[in-house]
């Protein structure tokens, strides 16, 4: 049996689209460095509508935004402006602290913004949690295509092809699109691995995967991913962390005290502002949806 555990995500309805959160959950705190895994859409908002995530802070993590359809304008306190589109990965390293906003571009709102993709967070390794914040957007990503299956390597290395994207810990992250009848091998190198079916259908060694579920794979097991009528699957994982990570709202750290300090810094306005998007912000919630300790 190659499947270790199956995680059914918690679904949050945000009005025009749904977000499904598989990590963190009681069933799964991390997969390699991945400490947060959201899948959103597919959906198209009403004409004139768009996504508006006001400025908010992060510490001790790196956010990875990958979309299948649509576009998102990213602004951060480093002065970065980047429009995220399919085929480009946005990696924002929060380190000691960063603030960013995510909004639908004006040209997406006219006909109603498309929303379909992945938002993940990577915990930073011990002794590197408070590194300088940084940002990169990379489009020159390896594409492996045999006609029946196509894999885009977003981070790390897959089948001998490495993405030119910074990894702070050993990481594998890839989008796999299977044509009807297509199949690919799932290698066994990473300490921890999982697959998430984001669209269509797929099976592992002939066992069907439910749509939007996260399937944790047994360490060291090689297997085959296949699709009957076509499917989109995310592969994610990497090195196992020996030190526990705590999560509270948008803060991730190996230290509860560090998170408490970040909470107080946000309340007191000590985080940097986002240029051209400093009028609004998201207050620290009393009861955040993402939390692994009170």
PyMOL commands that set and color helices and strands:
alter all, ss='L'
color gray80, all
select helices_A, chain A and resi 106-109+256-267
alter helices_A, ss='H'
color red, helices_A
select strands_A, chain A and resi 3-7+10-13+18-23+34-44+52-58+61-76+81-85+89-93+98-103+114-123+134-138+143-145+149-155+157-158+161-162+171-178+183-186+192-200+203-204+207-208+214-217+223-226+231-238+246-248+251-253
alter strands_A, ss='S'
color yellow, strands_A
deselect
rebuild
show_as cartoon
